[in-house]
Amino acid sequence: MFTTLFTGVAYAEGSSAAPAGGGLVGFMPFIILIFVFYFLLIRPQQKRAKEHAVMLQKLQKGDNVLTSGGIFGRITNVKDDVITVEIADNVRVKVRKSSVQSRKVDGDGNDTKAIKEKNDK
């Protein structure tokens, strides 16, 4: 019984296949895949992270912001890593700067602080 099982294996080992292509040609699909991932996923994410970091550095008192929790408000105080956001009359919350998702803009894509300054003049 065992001899019939292993004879098929022995015949399979006896035939030799032609060697595959060169080492670099075999890795070419993986190299292409790495480049695709870099340019389509990694690089754009790094660009967004840099833009977000610059936006966080430029936050100042009076800016209208949107937090990652979905709260709109106006910055009333800025400290090192914490900002105070007024979300209603006499209602202020302290949040981390990193939780600010974006500066609030109006429907036309204009910065609301810039519009307010323009209207005040």
C-alpha angles and dihedrals in degrees: 000000000000092000092060091051096051099040091070089052092048092053091049092053093049096065114078121209124218113267116264123247124287121299095252094048090054092054095044096094090052092049091050090048091053091052091048092050091047096051098038102037117011102040097049091048091052090050092052091048091053092048091049092050091051091049091051091051091052096051112123141166112296097028117133110228142181116220124213087252090062098255118143117205149135121260112242100171135018124200131166100289101350130072129188114227123195107215098173138357107311092350112119130171130189116227135171116260090235090062091064106104100185147333111269115252130184125246093275092058093253122138109253092217091055090050091050092050090049092051092047092059 
